[in-house]
Amino acid sequence: MTSEQKTTKSRIERVRAGDLQALVAAFEEYRPRLAKTVLFRLDQRLAGRLDPDDVLQEAYISAAQRFGHVEGDDESALFIWLRMIVLQTLAELHRRHLGAQKRDAGREIPLHQGASSESTCLSMTRHLAAGVTSPSLALRRSEFCEQLHHALDQMDSIDREVLALRHFEELTNQEVAEVLGIQQKAASIRYVRALRRLKAILDELSGVNPWA
């Protein structure tokens, strides 16, 4: 075991034991990465009401109440646990603020840790559409978004989630595998396949591929 692994394991053990300072240090270290999760997953109907820092503050309070639930001891375990808390906090905030405004619950198929297949599809549609800057496309953005959402919805849900985790949340392949409960080789294969499919979708819809 390397000295870095020993240090990380020691920090996880301290958090698990209820060491508030260890939790604060870990949360601050991972805050920029956790913010990416919030910015990608936050329902846009709440963008004007909730600041990412507000979400992270609630997530930290929740984490501080659940010290004993950290599992694992490798260098990614603590980040993955904190990310799970952030996702669960987002899910609760969506329920609290949107309530009956939420989309059909039948489409909200849970994938992992509070995220869902439908919410990932919607978030990917929004972020990908924002990255396409063709003037002609801007004139028909609504139509493009509808077509893009439909095309993404036809992808395998796990492949789509791998893309979301790798590109928008910027998780490593190891972290993606741990989050989804699959082997690293499988996560890598799925990523390459999904990226190829996504590029084909974007080329077909707009002729402008922002990921080329």
Buried (B, 14 or more C-beta within 10 A) or exposed (E): EEEEEEEBBEBBEBBBEEBEEBBEBBBEBBBEBBBBBBBBBBBEEBEEEBEBEBBBEBBBEBBBEEBEEBEEBEBBBBBBBBBBBBBBBBBBBBEEBEEEEBEEEEBBEEBBBBBBBBBBBBBBBBBBBEEBEBEEBEEEBEEBBEBBBEBBBEBEBBBBBBBBBBBBBEBBBBBBBBBBEBEBEBBBBBBEBBBEBBBEBBEEBBEBBBEE
